[in-house]
Amino acid sequence: MSESKGLPATGDTQHEGCMMDPDTETTAAQLLKPTTLAALRAVAEFTGSFLICFAVYAVCSWGRIPAGTSALEAATTWALAFLAAGSIFGKFCGAHFNPAVTFAAMFTAQIGWIQGLSYILAQFLGAIAAGGVVVSLLPLTTENDGRAWLTVAVNGFDKGSPSADMLGKFHLSFNVTLAIVAELIASLIVVAVAITSLRDDGRPKRGHVWRSAMAYGVAVMITYPVTGAGLNPARSTGIALFAHGTGLEADPISQLPIFIVCPLMAGAVVGLVVILCHMVLDGARAKLDTAPESSIDMPAALVGGADAPQESVHTEAGDEGADAHDTKTDESRSEDQNSAAEPAGGAMAAESGDSSQEQHDAQVGGDQS
C-alpha cells in the first residue's frame, strides 16, 4: 500500500537509524478539511484566551483579598496561564491568544487574513466570556458596588492606575503619556517574541510557548504598576465591559482605546520590521544566485556554509601569498645573478685590455726594428 508524499509512516518514526524531523512531520490536524481546521483553530484561540483572562481577572479581583496583588504575582499569573494554555493548544493554533500577535502575523503572512480575523474575534469573545464569569461570581452587595473587586482587574492610568491610591498621598499620578510609552514598549516585547518564534506557515517553533510566557512575565512587571498590564486588547476589553458603571474612580471604557491601540500599533511595527528584514535577506539571496561568486564581497560564512567557504577563502589567500612569494624569489635570484655577472664582466674587460696593450707594444717594436 503506497503512502502519501510527506506523511509519516505508521508505527515507529525511525528511518535508517534517524528520527524524523518533527518540524516537517505532518500532524493529524493538517489532514482535516480547511474549513474544519480553521473553525477548530478559532475554537482553540477562544478557549485559550478564556483560560488566560479568567486566571488574570481572578487573581486581580478576589485573589487580591488576602494581601493584595503585587507586580510579581501578576507577572507570574500571566506567564503560568499562558504556559498552560499554550501547552494545550500551541501546536494546534499557534498559541496567539492576543489580537496584537495575530495582527502582526497577518502582516507577515504567517496567517491568512480570514483566519486571522477569526482568531481576533475568538480572542475577544473568550476574554469577554471570562470577564462575565468572574464578575458574576463576585460576592456583590448593595453596599459593595464592585470597587473593592475590579479596581485592579481593569486597565487604566491616572486615577484608574493600580498605584493611584499610593501616589495620591503625594499628589502624584501616572499620566497618559507614561501609560502609552509603557504599554507600547512592553507590547513590542511580547509581539516580537511571539512572531519570531513562529514559522513562516504560522506553526510554532520549539520553545514558542516558553519564550512567550517569559516575555509576558517581563512585560507585566514593566506595566502592572502603571496600567495594570494591558498588553492584550482582548484582555482589556473583556473586563472593562463588565466594570463599566460600577462606580470606579475612572471609567474603564473611556480609557480603553489606549489599551487597544498600543498593542495593535506594536503589532504593526513588528510586522513592518519583519517584512523589511525578509526583503533584505531575499535581495542578498538573489545577488548570490545571479552574480558570479568572485564578484561578491561578502563574509565567507554567508556564501554557503560555515566551513567550506572559509577553506576556500583561506586557499585563495594562500595561493595569492604563494604567487607573491615566488615572484619575490625570482626577483631576488635575478638580482643575485646580475650582481655576480658584474665582477665577471669587469675581469674579462680587464683581460681584454691587457691583451690589446701587449699586441700594440709588439707592433710598435716591430716597426722600430
Stockholm file with secondary structure:
# STOCKHOLM 1.0

chainA/1-369         MSESKGLPATGDTQHEGCMMDPDTETTAAQLLKPTTLAALRAVAEFTGSFLICFAVYAVCSWGRIPAGTSALEAATTWALAFLAAGSIFGKFCGAHFNPAVTFAAMFTAQIGWIQGLSYILAQFLGAIAAGGVVVSLLPLTTENDGRAWLTVAVNGFDKGSPSADMLGKFHLSFNVTLAIVAELIASLIVVAVAITSLRDDGRPKRGHVWRSAMAYGVAVMITYPVTGAGLNPARSTGIALFAHGTGLEADPISQLPIFIVCPLMAGAVVGLVVILCHMVLDGARAKLDTAPESSIDMPAALVGGADAPQESVHTEAGDEGADAHDTKTDESRSEDQNSAAEPAGGAMAAESGDSSQEQHDAQVGGDQS
#=GR chainA/1-369 SS CCCCTTCCCSSCCEETTEECCTTTCCCGGGGSCHHHHHHHHHHHHHHHHHHHHHHHHHHHTGGGTTTCCCHHHHHHHHHHHHHHHHHHHHHHHCCCCSHHHHHHHHHTTSSCHHHHHHHHHHHHHHHHHHHHHHHHHSCCCSSCCSHHHHTTTSCCSGGGSTTHHHHHTTTCCCCHHHHHHHHHHHHHHHHHHHHHTBCTTSCBCTTHHHHHHHHHHHHHHHHHHHHSCCCCHHHHHHHHHHHTTSCCSSCHHHHHHHHHHHHHHHHHHHHHHHHHHHHHHHHHHHHHHHSCGGGCCCCHHHHHCSSHHHHHHHHHHHHHHHHHHHHHHHHHHHHHHHHHHHHHHHHHHHHHHHHHHHHHHHHHHHHHC
#=GC SS_cons         CCCCTTCCCSSCCEETTEECCTTTCCCGGGGSCHHHHHHHHHHHHHHHHHHHHHHHHHHHTGGGTTTCCCHHHHHHHHHHHHHHHHHHHHHHHCCCCSHHHHHHHHHTTSSCHHHHHHHHHHHHHHHHHHHHHHHHHSCCCSSCCSHHHHTTTSCCSGGGSTTHHHHHTTTCCCCHHHHHHHHHHHHHHHHHHHHHTBCTTSCBCTTHHHHHHHHHHHHHHHHHHHHSCCCCHHHHHHHHHHHTTSCCSSCHHHHHHHHHHHHHHHHHHHHHHHHHHHHHHHHHHHHHHHSCGGGCCCCHHHHHCSSHHHHHHHHHHHHHHHHHHHHHHHHHHHHHHHHHHHHHHHHHHHHHHHHHHHHHHHHHHHHHC
//
